[in-house]
Amino acid sequence: MKENSKVNFETKCVHAGISEYEFGPVVPPIYQTSTFKFESVEHGASLFAGEKKGYTYTRMLNPTIQAMEDAIAQLEGGHKALGCGSGMAAIHTVFASLTQAGDHVVCSTAVYGPTTTLLNTIMKKYGVETTFVDTSNLDEVKKAVKPNTKVLYVETPGNPTLSISNLEEIYKIAKQQKANLVVDNTFMSPALQNPIAFGADIVLHSLTKFLNGHADVVGGIVVVKDEATYQHFRKTLNQLGGVIDPFNSFLVHRGIKTLWLRMQKHCENALVIAEWLEKHSLVKSISYPGLKSHPQYELGLKQHRGHGGMITIELAGGLEAGKIMMNSVKLFQLAVSLGGVESLIQHPASMTHFSMGKEARLAGGITDGLVRISVGIENVNDLISDLESALEEVRKVNQV
Ligand SMILES: *Cc1c(COP(=O)(O)O)cnc(C)c1O
């Protein structure tokens, strides 16, 4: 589809990024090739000089990858996008492109764990300092900004608290400082939130999650707003080498066709489950942006077209209760990651963060009873029955 901002989002999901190919296929062919033949030395030279359009080498650009990139750039309302080998490769490409030794970053405390680690280890080693603040509190953001701040990095809703940060206001703070506002939009997907509409300079995703949606690809993407930034980022990505491959790009592009449909169902199911969990006596607290009890519910209504498929609860009974719940679910699968059609459940204190020890966990906001749920597109009654019987097991053991 030629870029056409007039058509609606569902239509874009189906048609964006698809152009003309030899023999007229309706989906982009998988150009599973590492390199491209030149017709002559002159042709090769003109391609490398950027005078002619075409492809030279798949790390630089490939038609299947580009089709997927164009689709996501359109869905986010950006100029162009860069496909990366994982969400982390996308995040690394962004920081490597935007910062140098002596620069400063302001980052949400509620971000994906490995993002924090990247900033605290590799970026720090390269001379980039980071201040972590609760970006849902604008005063904290204002206080953290310094004359050498180059990037304000926000994830909203945040991980795993699902706190919501005000993108429009944070953008104003970023611009006063001539810094870039970078938003990790993985939890919402472009179907539910478009950070560029609120000013964001850069939007990135882990494609592994909602965009692909089928738990069979690891990938990432960076969306930019202008050609100069695109060229600069493309050079960085070519040098770092963290690119995605044609087959995974094909799968992601295929997944995107049902993004709107899937997101509707994720939101619908998650709201029903959140309302049910909120009333459950073994749930001490719950965070879901679609519940009126969420502290930034009103802000969420302005920023999202739906509240997403992620729910975080605090279970009564702490570590033991969490373990029992994890071992009792049958339909929900015990796994990290999120955003696929299948429902997943995770208990950081007994699983991903167990080896850290309780004190370190608490310092990072991981309480013993914290359970994160990625609600899939199954029948919601089946999902609730599964949670109900798992919580019944927790109750039995707690009473003994
Ligand atoms: C998973 C995730 C990432 C990292 O993506 P990978 O594809 O696993 O490298 C980054 N941000 C968020 C919010 C994520 O959920």
The ligand as an ORCA input file, in Angstrom:
! r2SCAN-3c Opt
* xyz 0 1
  C      10.815     -7.899     26.107
  C      10.985     -6.450     26.235
  C      12.148     -5.796     25.777
  C      13.312     -6.562     25.186
  O      12.989     -7.211     24.017
  P      13.726     -8.553     23.507
  O      13.071     -8.795     22.215
  O      13.514     -9.616     24.529
  O      15.189     -8.201     23.381
  C      12.210     -4.431     25.889
  N      11.208     -3.715     26.450
  C      10.098     -4.294     26.911
  C       9.025     -3.464     27.509
  C       9.942     -5.678     26.825
  O       8.830     -6.253     27.312
*
